[in-house]
């Protein structure tokens, strides 16, 4: 519950639009550290610096004012957007590492928020059995009248250790399968053998093609995992041919964008081929992984490629980060503040994730 924390009688002016971003020197250092290239940025910080240099006596408070004077945005404004929403990328316990919340409690919290579904990711193994158990427990609470409504709980199957197509064939028989992931932490040599999406000639590897064929035939969503943009473009070109539905993981926003979705031009090309571009709050909200985040970058990305091509989710659940649902709520408030309409946000949190997960059918 969000409570009643809104003051509808406030008379101070509303300030909406761009967010305060970190100073240029901080972001430039951060970009160089991650070799992020040259992405232009202009934020209200520049105006604040101008006032400071001009000796404006109110300059010390200028940075605080935009943060405090968004009177049109309040806790709970996102409640109606959460109804029927889908968080298509979150991390829960059990896992190989501690998580902020276990899968059963996450399902309960999503049910209370009247969400339609959650999709739980594991970097190494299947989370489908856990999802089935959590949904079974949730339905039991609904049947006993302790919860108002159910919420679908999906797991994922990660092609972490090989691209053998039989995996996709057999996992398609399991209940509560939300998607298959191509490798994330494995495949790069971080764990297990190195895997290859292409065959060295710029062509999609034959076993990867078979995996995509089976996914398309069985209506299984494909999530790309941690891939370079060039790999995603080759993968998506084939997926388009066979009618597979693909979500490009970490396509927009923070540093991961430069190894996943790639440049704006590459993301636009992926979208033109029918891919959905993931824009998660993990790359928008400063956190333990990305302590230096310009919140405008993600919003500018969404506007540039168009909400109709984006799937918004949380990618939270890390033990030192916010509760995934809290992060999802704040993300929606941020979108409203930035000027996205409720219709546009609904497309990103309800319509598009339902389509890529085959739920609208």
C-alpha positions, 0 to 999 in steps of 0.5 A: 500500500502506498498510503495517502501522501498527496497534497492536492491543495499545493499551490507551488508551481509544478516542475516537470521535464528533464531530471537533474543529472550528474555533473558533466565531469562525473559522467565523462569520467564514468563514460571513459571508464566503461568506454561508452563513447560520445552520447550528448547530454544536456541537463538542468545542471548546466542552468544550476551552474550558471546561477552559481557562477552568477552569484545567485543567492538562491543557487544553493537550493536550485538543485533541490527545487526540481526534486521537491516541486513535482506536485503533479507526481505523488506516491500511488499515482502509478497504482492504476498503471500497475493494474495488469502490468507485467514485470518481464525481468526480475531476480528472486531467491532461490538463486546462486546469490542472495536476493532481496526477495523470494519468489513466493513473496514477490508473487504475493506483492505483485498480486496485491498490486494487481499485476498480471504477471512477473517473469523471474530470471536465473543466470545459470539454470531454469527457474520454471519449477520455482515459478510453478510452485510460487503460483500454486501457493499464490492460487491457494491464498486466492482460493482461501480469500487471503488475496483478491486475485491471482498473478501469473508467475513465469520462470525462464530457461537460460541456454547458459551452457550450450545451444543444443536445440533439444533443450528448447524442445523439452523445456517447451513442455513445462508449465510456467515457461515465460521465455528462454534466455541466451547466455548472460554470465556464461558464454563469455568465458566468465563461467563454463565454455565460451559459446558463440552466436555466430559461426565466425563468418558473420552468420548465425550458428546452426544450433542457434538457428535451430533453437530459434526455430523451435521457440517460434514453433512453440510460441516461446519468447526469446530474450537475448541475454548479454550480447553485443549489438552486432550479434543481436542484429544477426540473431534478430534478422533470422528471428524475423524470418521465422516469426520468433518474438524477441526481447533485446535485453538491456537495449536502452539506458545505461552502460549495458546499452552499448553492448546490447542494443548498440547505437540509436541507429542499431536499436532503430534497425532492431525495432524495424525488424520487429524486436522489442527493446528492453528499457529497465529501471535498473539502468535508470535508477542509480543502484549498486551496479550503476551508481552513476546514472543520468536519468535523462538518458533512458527517457531520451532513448525511449522517446527516440525509438518510440514507446511502441517498440519498448518493454519496460521492466525492473531487472531488480531483486539484487540484495543491496537494491530496492524491492523490484516492485518499488523500483517499478513504481518509481520508474513509472512516476519518473516516466510520468514526470518526464512527459510520457502519457499513461497510454504510452506507459501502458504500452510499455508495461502491459501491451508490449510485454504481453505480446512478446510473451504470447499472452495476448493470444 
